[in-house]
Amino acid sequence: MKVFVFIQQKPLKVKTYTSLTALYEANKSVLNVSKSTLDKSDLNTHPYVDSRFIIVKTETLSSGDVRRITNQDVQKV
């Protein structure tokens, strides 16, 4: 599942959202950027970084996902 992580730097707050629209709606007062700008950002490859906040798009990992990744790393050695 893809999630959007909003990290406010001062005071430090971390919130997760399942959509960019939800993130934007919940944090309009803090963001100094338009929804359109966030939509155009390639959050798949680069986080959106501002002096006051960071927005990252990531995928959740289950315990099975972690085990598969760990096993793949062990097999490479």
Backbone as XML, in Angstrom:
<?xml version="1.0"?>
<chain id="A" units="angstrom">
  <residue number="1" name="MET">
    <atom name="N" x="0.836" y="-1.169" z="0.000"/>
    <atom name="CA" x="0.000" y="0.000" z="0.000"/>
    <atom name="C" x="0.887" y="1.241" z="0.000"/>
  </residue>
  <residue number="2" name="LYS">
    <atom name="N" x="0.585" y="2.166" z="-0.878"/>
    <atom name="CA" x="1.339" y="3.409" z="-0.933"/>
    <atom name="C" x="0.809" y="4.371" z="0.124"/>
  </residue>
  <residue number="3" name="VAL">
    <atom name="N" x="1.726" y="5.045" z="0.785"/>
    <atom name="CA" x="1.355" y="6.049" z="1.773"/>
    <atom name="C" x="2.201" y="7.296" z="1.556"/>
  </residue>
  <residue number="4" name="PHE">
    <atom name="N" x="1.638" y="8.409" z="1.972"/>
    <atom name="CA" x="2.336" y="9.686" z="1.921"/>
    <atom name="C" x="2.661" y="10.068" z="3.359"/>
  </residue>
  <residue number="5" name="VAL">
    <atom name="N" x="3.918" y="10.394" z="3.602"/>
    <atom name="CA" x="4.374" y="10.747" z="4.937"/>
    <atom name="C" x="4.654" y="12.247" z="4.958"/>
  </residue>
  <residue number="6" name="PHE">
    <atom name="N" x="4.048" y="12.932" z="5.921"/>
    <atom name="CA" x="4.242" y="14.361" z="6.098"/>
    <atom name="C" x="5.063" y="14.555" z="7.366"/>
  </residue>
  <residue number="7" name="ILE">
    <atom name="N" x="6.234" y="15.153" z="7.215"/>
    <atom name="CA" x="7.119" y="15.399" z="8.352"/>
    <atom name="C" x="7.252" y="16.903" z="8.529"/>
  </residue>
  <residue number="8" name="GLN">
    <atom name="N" x="6.658" y="17.396" z="9.608"/>
    <atom name="CA" x="6.800" y="18.814" z="9.942"/>
    <atom name="C" x="8.027" y="18.921" z="10.835"/>
  </residue>
  <residue number="9" name="GLN">
    <atom name="N" x="8.924" y="19.848" z="10.509"/>
    <atom name="CA" x="10.208" y="19.869" z="11.197"/>
    <atom name="C" x="10.184" y="20.570" z="12.548"/>
  </residue>
  <residue number="10" name="LYS">
    <atom name="N" x="9.428" y="21.665" z="12.687"/>
    <atom name="CA" x="9.373" y="22.380" z="13.968"/>
    <atom name="C" x="7.954" y="22.803" z="14.245"/>
  </residue>
  <residue number="11" name="PRO">
    <atom name="N" x="7.300" y="22.299" z="15.253"/>
    <atom name="CA" x="7.711" y="21.193" z="16.106"/>
    <atom name="C" x="7.647" y="19.891" z="15.323"/>
  </residue>
  <residue number="12" name="LEU">
    <atom name="N" x="8.450" y="18.936" z="15.696"/>
    <atom name="CA" x="8.519" y="17.680" z="14.961"/>
    <atom name="C" x="7.202" y="16.924" z="15.066"/>
  </residue>
  <residue number="13" name="LYS">
    <atom name="N" x="6.585" y="16.685" z="13.908"/>
    <atom name="CA" x="5.354" y="15.896" z="13.829"/>
    <atom name="C" x="5.441" y="15.033" z="12.583"/>
  </residue>
  <residue number="14" name="VAL">
    <atom name="N" x="5.039" y="13.780" z="12.700"/>
    <atom name="CA" x="5.033" y="12.870" z="11.567"/>
    <atom name="C" x="3.616" y="12.328" z="11.427"/>
  </residue>
  <residue number="15" name="LYS">
    <atom name="N" x="3.044" y="12.482" z="10.228"/>
    <atom name="CA" x="1.696" y="11.989" z="9.964"/>
    <atom name="C" x="1.708" y="11.221" z="8.651"/>
  </residue>
  <residue number="16" name="THR">
    <atom name="N" x="0.879" y="10.188" z="8.560"/>
    <atom name="CA" x="0.785" y="9.410" z="7.329"/>
    <atom name="C" x="-0.615" y="9.524" z="6.753"/>
  </residue>
  <residue number="17" name="TYR">
    <atom name="N" x="-0.689" y="9.491" z="5.424"/>
    <atom name="CA" x="-1.951" y="9.622" z="4.702"/>
    <atom name="C" x="-1.960" y="8.627" z="3.543"/>
  </residue>
  <residue number="18" name="THR">
    <atom name="N" x="-3.150" y="8.200" z="3.162"/>
    <atom name="CA" x="-3.258" y="7.263" z="2.044"/>
    <atom name="C" x="-3.417" y="7.973" z="0.713"/>
  </residue>
  <residue number="19" name="SER">
    <atom name="N" x="-3.585" y="9.288" z="0.742"/>
    <atom name="CA" x="-3.663" y="10.033" z="-0.515"/>
    <atom name="C" x="-3.004" y="11.391" z="-0.346"/>
  </residue>
  <residue number="20" name="LEU">
    <atom name="N" x="-2.517" y="11.916" z="-1.446"/>
    <atom name="CA" x="-1.898" y="13.239" z="-1.434"/>
    <atom name="C" x="-2.948" y="14.313" z="-1.163"/>
  </residue>
  <residue number="21" name="THR">
    <atom name="N" x="-4.158" y="14.091" z="-1.637"/>
    <atom name="CA" x="-5.245" y="15.044" z="-1.397"/>
    <atom name="C" x="-5.542" y="15.148" z="0.096"/>
  </residue>
  <residue number="22" name="ALA">
    <atom name="N" x="-5.606" y="14.023" z="0.783"/>
    <atom name="CA" x="-5.851" y="14.033" z="2.226"/>
    <atom name="C" x="-4.734" y="14.777" z="2.957"/>
  </residue>
  <residue number="23" name="LEU">
    <atom name="N" x="-3.501" y="14.525" z="2.571"/>
    <atom name="CA" x="-2.358" y="15.212" z="3.174"/>
    <atom name="C" x="-2.484" y="16.713" z="2.971"/>
  </residue>
  <residue number="24" name="TYR">
    <atom name="N" x="-2.809" y="17.111" z="1.754"/>
    <atom name="CA" x="-2.922" y="18.538" z="1.446"/>
    <atom name="C" x="-4.054" y="19.187" z="2.239"/>
  </residue>
  <residue number="25" name="GLU">
    <atom name="N" x="-5.219" y="18.543" z="2.246"/>
    <atom name="CA" x="-6.378" y="19.100" z="2.950"/>
    <atom name="C" x="-6.101" y="19.261" z="4.447"/>
  </residue>
  <residue number="26" name="ALA">
    <atom name="N" x="-5.431" y="18.305" z="5.044"/>
    <atom name="CA" x="-5.164" y="18.341" z="6.483"/>
    <atom name="C" x="-4.089" y="19.354" z="6.869"/>
  </residue>
  <residue number="27" name="ASN">
    <atom name="N" x="-3.255" y="19.756" z="5.916"/>
    <atom name="CA" x="-2.105" y="20.611" z="6.247"/>
    <atom name="C" x="-2.046" y="21.907" z="5.441"/>
  </residue>
  <residue number="28" name="LYS">
    <atom name="N" x="-3.171" y="22.331" z="4.888"/>
    <atom name="CA" x="-3.199" y="23.550" z="4.067"/>
    <atom name="C" x="-2.581" y="24.753" z="4.772"/>
  </residue>
  <residue number="29" name="SER">
    <atom name="N" x="-2.856" y="24.882" z="6.055"/>
    <atom name="CA" x="-2.382" y="26.065" z="6.784"/>
    <atom name="C" x="-0.862" y="26.089" z="6.931"/>
  </residue>
  <residue number="30" name="VAL">
    <atom name="N" x="-0.219" y="24.948" z="6.855"/>
    <atom name="CA" x="1.239" y="24.869" z="7.011"/>
    <atom name="C" x="1.949" y="24.937" z="5.661"/>
  </residue>
  <residue number="31" name="LEU">
    <atom name="N" x="1.327" y="24.349" z="4.657"/>
    <atom name="CA" x="1.956" y="24.272" z="3.341"/>
    <atom name="C" x="1.956" y="25.641" z="2.662"/>
  </residue>
  <residue number="32" name="ASN">
    <atom name="N" x="3.052" y="25.978" z="2.047"/>
    <atom name="CA" x="3.118" y="27.214" z="1.264"/>
    <atom name="C" x="3.280" y="26.857" z="-0.210"/>
  </residue>
  <residue number="33" name="VAL">
    <atom name="N" x="2.594" y="25.780" z="-0.614"/>
    <atom name="CA" x="2.686" y="25.277" z="-1.971"/>
    <atom name="C" x="1.282" y="24.846" z="-2.391"/>
  </residue>
  <residue number="34" name="SER">
    <atom name="N" x="1.011" y="24.918" z="-3.679"/>
    <atom name="CA" x="-0.309" y="24.539" z="-4.165"/>
    <atom name="C" x="-0.418" y="23.018" z="-4.335"/>
  </residue>
  <residue number="35" name="LYS">
    <atom name="N" x="-1.630" y="22.533" z="-4.352"/>
    <atom name="CA" x="-1.880" y="21.106" z="-4.591"/>
    <atom name="C" x="-1.352" y="20.716" z="-5.960"/>
  </residue>
  <residue number="36" name="SER">
    <atom name="N" x="-1.492" y="21.597" z="-6.931"/>
    <atom name="CA" x="-1.010" y="21.349" z="-8.284"/>
    <atom name="C" x="0.504" y="21.116" z="-8.304"/>
  </residue>
  <residue number="37" name="THR">
    <atom name="N" x="1.232" y="21.893" z="-7.540"/>
    <atom name="CA" x="2.688" y="21.727" z="-7.462"/>
    <atom name="C" x="3.042" y="20.367" z="-6.879"/>
  </residue>
  <residue number="38" name="LEU">
    <atom name="N" x="2.328" y="19.961" z="-5.844"/>
    <atom name="CA" x="2.585" y="18.646" z="-5.256"/>
    <atom name="C" x="2.240" y="17.530" z="-6.230"/>
  </residue>
  <residue number="39" name="ASP">
    <atom name="N" x="1.150" y="17.702" z="-6.976"/>
    <atom name="CA" x="0.761" y="16.703" z="-7.972"/>
    <atom name="C" x="1.837" y="16.530" z="-9.042"/>
  </residue>
  <residue number="40" name="LYS">
    <atom name="N" x="2.491" y="17.623" z="-9.406"/>
    <atom name="CA" x="3.507" y="17.590" z="-10.458"/>
    <atom name="C" x="4.854" y="17.053" z="-9.961"/>
  </residue>
  <residue number="41" name="SER">
    <atom name="N" x="5.049" y="17.043" z="-8.645"/>
    <atom name="CA" x="6.304" y="16.542" z="-8.078"/>
    <atom name="C" x="6.374" y="15.032" z="-8.243"/>
  </residue>
  <residue number="42" name="ASP">
    <atom name="N" x="7.552" y="14.537" z="-8.562"/>
    <atom name="CA" x="7.740" y="13.099" z="-8.708"/>
    <atom name="C" x="8.124" y="12.520" z="-7.347"/>
  </residue>
  <residue number="43" name="LEU">
    <atom name="N" x="7.124" y="12.307" z="-6.520"/>
    <atom name="CA" x="7.372" y="11.808" z="-5.177"/>
    <atom name="C" x="7.826" y="10.353" z="-5.163"/>
  </residue>
  <residue number="44" name="ASN">
    <atom name="N" x="7.705" y="9.665" z="-6.292"/>
    <atom name="CA" x="8.184" y="8.282" z="-6.373"/>
    <atom name="C" x="9.698" y="8.208" z="-6.282"/>
  </residue>
  <residue number="45" name="THR">
    <atom name="N" x="10.381" y="9.234" z="-6.768"/>
    <atom name="CA" x="11.841" y="9.201" z="-6.789"/>
    <atom name="C" x="12.497" y="10.208" z="-5.846"/>
  </residue>
  <residue number="46" name="HIS">
    <atom name="N" x="11.807" y="11.324" z="-5.563"/>
    <atom name="CA" x="12.398" y="12.365" z="-4.718"/>
    <atom name="C" x="11.366" y="12.910" z="-3.748"/>
  </residue>
  <residue number="47" name="PRO">
    <atom name="N" x="11.741" y="13.066" z="-2.489"/>
    <atom name="CA" x="10.811" y="13.691" z="-1.548"/>
    <atom name="C" x="10.656" y="15.177" z="-1.876"/>
  </residue>
  <residue number="48" name="TYR">
    <atom name="N" x="9.529" y="15.742" z="-1.495"/>
    <atom name="CA" x="9.340" y="17.186" z="-1.626"/>
    <atom name="C" x="9.869" y="17.800" z="-0.339"/>
  </residue>
  <residue number="49" name="VAL">
    <atom name="N" x="10.866" y="18.657" z="-0.446"/>
    <atom name="CA" x="11.525" y="19.212" z="0.730"/>
    <atom name="C" x="11.346" y="20.722" z="0.748"/>
  </residue>
  <residue number="50" name="ASP">
    <atom name="N" x="10.914" y="21.221" z="1.884"/>
    <atom name="CA" x="10.750" y="22.645" z="2.133"/>
    <atom name="C" x="11.506" y="22.940" z="3.428"/>
  </residue>
  <residue number="51" name="SER">
    <atom name="N" x="11.711" y="24.178" z="3.755"/>
    <atom name="CA" x="12.440" y="24.497" z="4.982"/>
    <atom name="C" x="11.665" y="24.102" z="6.239"/>
  </residue>
  <residue number="52" name="ARG">
    <atom name="N" x="10.330" y="23.907" z="6.107"/>
    <atom name="CA" x="9.514" y="23.579" z="7.275"/>
    <atom name="C" x="8.949" y="22.162" z="7.271"/>
  </residue>
  <residue number="53" name="PHE">
    <atom name="N" x="8.948" y="21.502" z="6.116"/>
    <atom name="CA" x="8.350" y="20.172" z="6.045"/>
    <atom name="C" x="8.952" y="19.335" z="4.930"/>
  </residue>
  <residue number="54" name="ILE">
    <atom name="N" x="8.707" y="18.035" z="5.006"/>
    <atom name="CA" x="9.131" y="17.075" z="3.990"/>
    <atom name="C" x="7.930" y="16.179" z="3.685"/>
  </residue>
  <residue number="55" name="ILE">
    <atom name="N" x="7.716" y="15.902" z="2.404"/>
    <atom name="CA" x="6.658" y="14.977" z="1.994"/>
    <atom name="C" x="7.316" y="13.848" z="1.217"/>
  </residue>
  <residue number="56" name="VAL">
    <atom name="N" x="7.042" y="12.615" z="1.643"/>
    <atom name="CA" x="7.644" y="11.434" z="1.039"/>
    <atom name="C" x="6.536" y="10.455" z="0.670"/>
  </residue>
  <residue number="57" name="LYS">
    <atom name="N" x="6.670" y="9.818" z="-0.487"/>
    <atom name="CA" x="5.763" y="8.745" z="-0.879"/>
    <atom name="C" x="6.520" y="7.441" z="-0.716"/>
  </residue>
  <residue number="58" name="THR">
    <atom name="N" x="5.918" y="6.488" z="-0.039"/>
    <atom name="CA" x="6.589" y="5.222" z="0.225"/>
    <atom name="C" x="5.576" y="4.087" z="0.214"/>
  </residue>
  <residue number="59" name="GLU">
    <atom name="N" x="6.061" y="2.887" z="0.348"/>
    <atom name="CA" x="5.194" y="1.700" z="0.393"/>
    <atom name="C" x="5.319" y="1.061" z="1.764"/>
  </residue>
  <residue number="60" name="THR">
    <atom name="N" x="4.204" y="0.580" z="2.274"/>
    <atom name="CA" x="4.251" y="-0.135" z="3.543"/>
    <atom name="C" x="4.841" y="-1.519" z="3.307"/>
  </residue>
  <residue number="61" name="LEU">
    <atom name="N" x="5.489" y="-2.053" z="4.319"/>
    <atom name="CA" x="6.079" y="-3.390" z="4.229"/>
    <atom name="C" x="5.464" y="-4.283" z="5.298"/>
  </residue>
  <residue number="62" name="SER">
    <atom name="N" x="5.055" y="-5.471" z="4.901"/>
    <atom name="CA" x="4.579" y="-6.462" z="5.862"/>
    <atom name="C" x="5.783" y="-7.249" z="6.382"/>
  </residue>
  <residue number="63" name="SER">
    <atom name="N" x="5.553" y="-8.068" z="7.400"/>
    <atom name="CA" x="6.656" y="-8.887" z="7.915"/>
    <atom name="C" x="7.150" y="-9.855" z="6.839"/>
  </residue>
  <residue number="64" name="GLY">
    <atom name="N" x="6.251" y="-10.339" z="5.986"/>
    <atom name="CA" x="6.650" y="-11.212" z="4.888"/>
    <atom name="C" x="7.534" y="-10.497" z="3.883"/>
  </residue>
  <residue number="65" name="ASP">
    <atom name="N" x="7.202" y="-9.240" z="3.580"/>
    <atom name="CA" x="8.027" y="-8.436" z="2.668"/>
    <atom name="C" x="9.438" y="-8.275" z="3.229"/>
  </residue>
  <residue number="66" name="VAL">
    <atom name="N" x="9.525" y="-7.981" z="4.516"/>
    <atom name="CA" x="10.828" y="-7.783" z="5.159"/>
    <atom name="C" x="11.639" y="-9.078" z="5.121"/>
  </residue>
  <residue number="67" name="ARG">
    <atom name="N" x="10.982" y="-10.190" z="5.388"/>
    <atom name="CA" x="11.693" y="-11.481" z="5.351"/>
    <atom name="C" x="12.210" y="-11.786" z="3.953"/>
  </residue>
  <residue number="68" name="ARG">
    <atom name="N" x="11.397" y="-11.514" z="2.935"/>
    <atom name="CA" x="11.835" y="-11.750" z="1.554"/>
    <atom name="C" x="13.035" y="-10.885" z="1.214"/>
  </residue>
  <residue number="69" name="ILE">
    <atom name="N" x="12.978" y="-9.629" z="1.590"/>
    <atom name="CA" x="14.096" y="-8.724" z="1.313"/>
    <atom name="C" x="15.349" y="-9.191" z="2.040"/>
  </residue>
  <residue number="70" name="THR">
    <atom name="N" x="15.206" y="-9.567" z="3.300"/>
    <atom name="CA" x="16.342" y="-10.047" z="4.100"/>
    <atom name="C" x="16.911" y="-11.318" z="3.495"/>
  </residue>
  <residue number="71" name="ASN">
    <atom name="N" x="16.056" y="-12.254" z="3.091"/>
    <atom name="CA" x="16.529" y="-13.498" z="2.490"/>
    <atom name="C" x="17.244" y="-13.246" z="1.175"/>
  </residue>
  <residue number="72" name="GLN">
    <atom name="N" x="16.765" y="-12.291" z="0.384"/>
    <atom name="CA" x="17.429" y="-11.966" z="-0.885"/>
    <atom name="C" x="18.815" y="-11.403" z="-0.625"/>
  </residue>
  <residue number="73" name="ASP">
    <atom name="N" x="18.940" y="-10.546" z="0.406"/>
    <atom name="CA" x="20.248" y="-9.978" z="0.746"/>
    <atom name="C" x="21.210" y="-11.056" z="1.220"/>
  </residue>
  <residue number="74" name="VAL">
    <atom name="N" x="20.737" y="-12.010" z="1.999"/>
    <atom name="CA" x="21.575" y="-13.100" z="2.508"/>
    <atom name="C" x="22.043" y="-13.979" z="1.367"/>
  </residue>
  <residue number="75" name="GLN">
    <atom name="N" x="21.163" y="-14.258" z="0.408"/>
    <atom name="CA" x="21.520" y="-15.117" z="-0.707"/>
    <atom name="C" x="22.552" y="-14.479" z="-1.623"/>
  </residue>
  <residue number="76" name="LYS">
    <atom name="N" x="22.627" y="-13.169" z="-1.671"/>
    <atom name="CA" x="23.593" y="-12.478" z="-2.520"/>
    <atom name="C" x="25.000" y="-12.603" z="-1.968"/>
  </residue>
  <residue number="77" name="VAL">
    <atom name="N" x="25.145" y="-12.825" z="-0.660"/>
    <atom name="CA" x="26.450" y="-12.883" z="-0.010"/>
    <atom name="C" x="27.093" y="-14.199" z="-0.191"/>
  </residue>
</chain>
